[in-house]
Amino acid sequence: MPFVTNRGQQIHYTVEGEGPLVVFQHGLLSSARSWEEYGFVGALKDKYRVACVDSLGHGLSDKPSDPKLYGQRQRSEDIVAVIDDLKYDRANLVGYSMGGWMSVGVAKYHPKRLSSLVVGGWDVVTGKEAIRPPGSDGPLSFDSLLKAAGTVAPELVAWVTPDVVPGLRACWDALEQLEGAPDAVLTAGVPVLLWNGRDDPYHDPMKAFAADNKLPFLSTGGNHIEAVVVYGAESAQGIRAFLEG
């Protein structure tokens, strides 16, 4: 069960297969094992070395309470630490939702460590602002997010105990860090794919952004959660086609 220590924090990851490195970074409340559970690892491990990272605050990685540990630059360096631990110079990086935000951080601060970039379930221009609670015109709060997740996807919050909430809240708050995100994606110097489920509020803005900037766009079935959980096979097939394109 591999771990790498970065900035005094233990970061857990899984790894399967051999070949060019593909790193998957999950979203808020999820974990590295979700990529295996929903078919992404199985779709790629015959040709690629597939590493799935537990974000700080999640899975088997450390879960500190200090919000200063959850900045975008620091979390991007956690991903780079995994790439280093596997002794690769570069990786194909796939990030979804919060993981998409983290992958943008790698493009911003460590672009030379990328072979390609897939940003899924994330709006690189406005971030989480596109999401609104049902019946509200105001922004989604962390507490509202936990409540909604407990209703529509209780498995996402079954592991959440009071001691891990401060770290998760810090993850949510850090998503406000959007400076330079579009430029980072557009100037990364590697192939870039944007990916969203058709019922995700991020879908149409990111489809337009992709078209305006001549980037490929993967449109799959489902909403923000379903694009991974229900339509994982379709999404994984699209990602593989991009990697092999």
N, C-alpha and C positions, 0 to 999 in steps of 0.2 A: 504494500500500500504506500505509494510514493508521496513524500512531502518535500517541499523546499522551504527553507527559511529565508524570508526577505524582510528587511527593516524590522527585525526582531519578531516577526509574526510567521507562524507556520501556515503554509498554503498547501492544501491537499489537491492531488489530481490523480486521474486514472489514465492508463495508456494501453492501447491495443494496436496490433498490426505493425507492418513495416512499410517504409517508403517515405515519400515527402511528408512533412509534418503538417497536420491540420489540428488546430487548437480551437475547441469550442468553449465559449464562455456564456453561462446561463444568465437568466434574468432574476429579478428580485423575488425572494421566497422559494426559488427553485434550487437545484443542486447539480453537480456534475453527473450524477447517475441518471438524470432525466434524459440526457442525450442517448444513453444506452436503452432506456426504457421505451423511448418513442421511435427507435429505429435508425437514428442518425449514425451511430457508431457502426452498426451492422451494414449499413449501406456503403461505407467507405473503407472499412478496415482490411479488405482484400487487397487494396492498392496503396493505402496510405497508413502512416503512423498517426493514430488519432488520440489526442490528449484532451481530456475534459477537466476543466479547472473548477474547484469549489471556491467561489469568491470569498474574500474576507467577510466574516459574519454569517457564513452559510456552510451547510454540509459538515465536513470533517475539518475544515479550516478553523483557525482561531476566530473568536468572536469578541473582540475587545469592545468596550463601551465608549472609548474616547473618539469623538467625531473627527478629530484631527487626523485620524488614521485612514479615513475613507475618501480622501480627495482623488480626483481623476488621475493626476500624474502618478500618485502612489499606487493606485490600483492597476494602472497600466504597467507599472514596473513589476507587479506581482505576476502578470502574464509573461513578461519578458524573462523573469526569473525561472519560470517553468520551461520556456524555450531554451534558456541556458542550461538548465539541469538536464535536459534531454540531449544537450550537445549539438544543437542545430543553430545555424546562423540566422535562418529565416523560417517563418511559418505562414501557412495559409490560416488566417484568423477569421472565425465565425462567431459573431456576438449577437445575442438576441435580447431585446428590451434593455434592462440595465447593462447586460453584457454587450449590447450594441453601443451604448454610451462608453463602456470601458474600451471597446475596440477602437472607437474614435480617438480615445486617449492614446492608444498605441500609435495610431496614424499621426497624431499631433506631436507626440514626444519621442517616438522611436520608429519612424517610418522605414528606416533601413532594416528593421527586423521583420518586415512583412514581405511575403511572396504574393499574397493577394488578400483582399479584405471583403468580407460579407457583413453588412450591417442590417440586421433584421429587427422588426418590431420596435423601431425607434425613429423619431423624427430628428434629423440632424440639424434642422433649422430652429424649431421651437421646443424640442424636447418633450417633456411630459405634459405641456400645456394643452395639447389636443384632447386629453382625456378629462371628461367631466362626470361627476356622479350622476346617476339617473335622477332626472327632475331638477337639476341644479345648473345654473349658469356659472358657478364659481369653480375654482380649481379643485382637483381631487387632493384631499389631505391624506397623510399617512394612516391616520386612524380610520378614515373612510375606506381606504384601500384594504386594510386588514379585515374590516367588516364585510366588504364586498367579496373578497377572496374566500372568506369563510362560508359565504352563501353559495357562490357559483363554483368554487373549486376547493372544497374543504381540505383536500389532501395537501394543498400548498401551505396551509397554516397549522396543520396538525402537530408539527414539531416546534412551533413557536411557544416559548415559555417566557415569563417575565424577564429572566436574566439576559435573553438575547434581543429583546425589543430595542434597547438603546442603540445597539449596533445596526439593526435593521432600519431604525429611524434615521441614523446617520447616513446609511446607504441612500435612502430616499431623498434626504435633504441635499446630498452631494450632487444629485442629478440636475440641480440648478446650474451647475458649471457647464456652460455651453459655449464659452468664448472660443472663437476660431474653429468651431466644429465643421462648418461647410468647407472652409478652405483646407482643413486637414484632410478631409475625404477627397477633395478634388485635386490636391497636389501631392497625394501619397506616393505617386509614381509607380503604382502597381494596379493590376485589374481590380475593379470595385464592382460589387453587386449589391443592390438594395433589395430587400425582401420583406413583404408584408402580406398578411392574410387580407382577403378582400373586404371583410367586415371589421377590420381594425381601423380606428379613427386615423391612424398614421398612413393608411394605404394611399388615399388619393393625393395628399400633399407630397408624399415621397415618390409616387409614380410621376407626378408633374416635375418634381426636382430632378428625377432621373432623366426624363425626356428633355428637359431644358439643358442638361449638362451631358447628354449623350452617354448616359450610363445604362447598363443593362438593369432590368427590373424583374424580380421574381414575384409574381402574384399567385398566391395559393388560396385554397379554401380556408374558411374559418375566420374567427375574430382573433384578438390578441393572444389569447391562451390557446385556442383551437389550432392555430397555424402550426404549433409544435405538438400539442397533445393529441389532436385528432387527425391532423393532416401531416403528421411527421414524415410518412413515406413519400408523399408528394413533395414536401419541402426538401427532404434529403436528396431526392432524385434531381431536383432543380439545382441544388448546391453542387452535386457531383458533376452535372452537365457543365456548370460554370467552371469548375476546377479543371475539367478536361477540355474545355473549349479553346 
